[in-house]
């Protein structure tokens, strides 16, 4: 079965799920079920049912038999955004462990250099740009209009929010979140688990786990 015609399930039922749904619709993909860990979240997609947690997924697998489908016939995406990259990875791997096939989500308007290195199960959304010799780690999201310039290295589970911009040769270690309209200047390193606030202009390296905000960006004092 070609990927474009395979049905898909989505883990996550809030804003990122709506984005994934929109991209998949453009590819002609049928979304057949949603899942979430929060039983108070309702399905945001008319006509698409939702189940909750591991028990919900196991019940869904049992019901597949009645439809003469198997998990191996179905793709999966973890639509979990924000600074929740580790959860995105773990839920993808959880679905994969039950036989579903993880897939990437790449909008038709994303621009990807032929020399870029793109990881597994990534999400490149509308108008995103991946420059020459850039590297995007597994489970990362490059959101709408975000720009990753030449020779950037982005680790696993990172998320660039809409219109975030990385100048050339920037390195993001794993699990970094970069907010809307933030800018990171050339040849800087952002440590694992750090957060760059919306609109920040980063002019210096950021240490592991630190939150920076402002222009120029400085560590947030709590």
QUIZILIN-V169844 format. One record per pair of residues at least 6 apart in sequence whose C-alpha atoms are under 6 Angstrom apart, sorted by the first residue. I is the first residue (numbers start at 1). J is the second residue. D is the distance in whole Angstrom. If there is no record, write none. Layout:
((I & J & D) (I & J & D))
This chain:
((4 & 29 & 6) (5 & 29 & 6) (7 & 29 & 6) (7 & 30 & 5) (7 & 31 & 6) (7 & 74 & 5) (8 & 31 & 5) (8 & 74 & 5) (8 & 75 & 4) (8 & 76 & 5) (9 & 31 & 6) (9 & 32 & 6) (9 & 33 & 5) (9 & 34 & 6) (9 & 76 & 5) (10 & 34 & 5) (10 & 76 & 6) (10 & 77 & 5) (10 & 78 & 6) (11 & 34 & 6) (11 & 35 & 5) (11 & 36 & 6) (11 & 78 & 5) (11 & 79 & 6) (12 & 35 & 6) (12 & 36 & 5) (12 & 79 & 5) (12 & 80 & 6) (16 & 79 & 5) (16 & 81 & 6) (17 & 79 & 5) (23 & 107 & 6) (33 & 48 & 6) (33 & 49 & 5) (33 & 50 & 6) (34 & 50 & 5) (35 & 50 & 5) (35 & 51 & 5) (35 & 52 & 5) (36 & 52 & 5) (37 & 52 & 5) (37 & 53 & 5) (39 & 52 & 6) (43 & 50 & 6) (71 & 99 & 5) (71 & 100 & 5) (72 & 99 & 5) (72 & 100 & 5) (74 & 100 & 6) (75 & 100 & 6) (75 & 101 & 5) (75 & 102 & 6) (76 & 101 & 6) (76 & 102 & 5) (77 & 102 & 6) (78 & 88 & 6) (78 & 92 & 6) (80 & 88 & 5) (83 & 177 & 5) (85 & 157 & 4) (85 & 175 & 6) (89 & 139 & 6) (103 & 121 & 5) (104 & 121 & 4) (104 & 122 & 5) (104 & 123 & 6) (105 & 123 & 5) (106 & 123 & 6) (106 & 124 & 5) (107 & 125 & 5) (107 & 126 & 5) (109 & 126 & 5) (109 & 127 & 5) (110 & 126 & 6) (110 & 127 & 5) (110 & 128 & 5) (110 & 129 & 6) (111 & 129 & 5) (112 & 130 & 5) (113 & 130 & 6) (113 & 131 & 5) (113 & 132 & 5) (115 & 132 & 5) (115 & 133 & 5) (116 & 132 & 5) (116 & 133 & 5) (116 & 134 & 5) (116 & 135 & 6) (117 & 135 & 5) (118 & 135 & 6) (118 & 136 & 5) (119 & 136 & 6) (119 & 137 & 5) (119 & 138 & 5) (120 & 138 & 5) (121 & 138 & 6) (121 & 139 & 5) (122 & 138 & 6) (122 & 139 & 5) (122 & 140 & 5) (122 & 141 & 6) (123 & 141 & 5) (124 & 142 & 5) (125 & 143 & 5) (125 & 144 & 5) (126 & 144 & 5) (127 & 144 & 6) (127 & 145 & 5) (128 & 144 & 5) (128 & 145 & 4) (128 & 146 & 5) (128 & 147 & 6) (129 & 147 & 5) (129 & 148 & 6) (130 & 148 & 5) (131 & 148 & 6) (131 & 149 & 5) (131 & 150 & 5) (132 & 150 & 5) (133 & 150 & 6) (133 & 151 & 5) (134 & 150 & 5) (134 & 151 & 4) (134 & 152 & 5) (134 & 153 & 6) (135 & 153 & 5) (135 & 154 & 6) (136 & 154 & 5) (137 & 154 & 6) (137 & 155 & 5) (137 & 156 & 4) (138 & 156 & 5) (139 & 156 & 6) (139 & 157 & 5) (140 & 156 & 6) (140 & 157 & 5) (140 & 158 & 5) (140 & 159 & 6) (141 & 159 & 5) (142 & 160 & 5) (143 & 160 & 6) (143 & 161 & 5) (143 & 162 & 5) (144 & 162 & 5) (145 & 162 & 6) (145 & 163 & 5) (146 & 162 & 5) (146 & 163 & 4) (146 & 164 & 5) (146 & 165 & 6) (147 & 165 & 5) (148 & 166 & 5) (149 & 166 & 6) (149 & 167 & 5) (149 & 168 & 5) (150 & 168 & 5) (151 & 168 & 6) (151 & 169 & 5) (152 & 168 & 6) (152 & 169 & 4) (152 & 170 & 5) (152 & 171 & 6) (153 & 171 & 5) (154 & 171 & 6) (154 & 172 & 5) (155 & 172 & 6) (155 & 173 & 5) (155 & 174 & 4) (156 & 174 & 5) (157 & 174 & 6) (157 & 175 & 5) (158 & 175 & 5) (158 & 176 & 5) (158 & 177 & 6) (159 & 177 & 5) (160 & 178 & 5) (161 & 178 & 6) (161 & 179 & 5) (161 & 180 & 5) (162 & 180 & 5) (163 & 180 & 6) (163 & 181 & 5) (164 & 180 & 5) (164 & 181 & 5) (164 & 182 & 5) (164 & 183 & 6) (165 & 183 & 5) (166 & 183 & 6) (166 & 184 & 5) (167 & 185 & 5) (167 & 186 & 5) (168 & 186 & 5) (169 & 186 & 6) (169 & 187 & 5) (170 & 186 & 6) (170 & 187 & 5) (170 & 188 & 5) (170 & 189 & 6) (171 & 189 & 5) (172 & 189 & 6) (172 & 190 & 5) (173 & 191 & 5) (173 & 192 & 5) (174 & 192 & 5) (175 & 192 & 6) (175 & 193 & 5) (176 & 192 & 6) (176 & 193 & 5) (176 & 194 & 5) (176 & 195 & 6) (177 & 195 & 5) (178 & 195 & 6) (178 & 196 & 5) (179 & 196 & 6) (179 & 197 & 5) (179 & 198 & 4) (180 & 198 & 5) (181 & 198 & 6) (181 & 199 & 5) (182 & 198 & 5) (182 & 199 & 4) (182 & 200 & 5) (182 & 201 & 6) (183 & 201 & 5) (184 & 201 & 6) (184 & 202 & 5) (185 & 203 & 6) (188 & 205 & 5) (189 & 205 & 5) (190 & 205 & 6) (190 & 206 & 5) (191 & 206 & 6) (191 & 207 & 5) (191 & 208 & 4) (192 & 208 & 5) (193 & 208 & 6) (193 & 209 & 5) (194 & 208 & 6) (194 & 209 & 4) (194 & 210 & 5) (194 & 211 & 6) (195 & 211 & 5) (196 & 211 & 6) (196 & 212 & 5) (197 & 212 & 6) (197 & 213 & 5) (200 & 213 & 5) (200 & 214 & 5) (200 & 215 & 5) (200 & 217 & 5) (201 & 215 & 5) (201 & 216 & 5) (201 & 217 & 5) (202 & 217 & 5) (211 & 219 & 6) (211 & 220 & 6) (212 & 218 & 5) (212 & 219 & 4) (212 & 220 & 5))
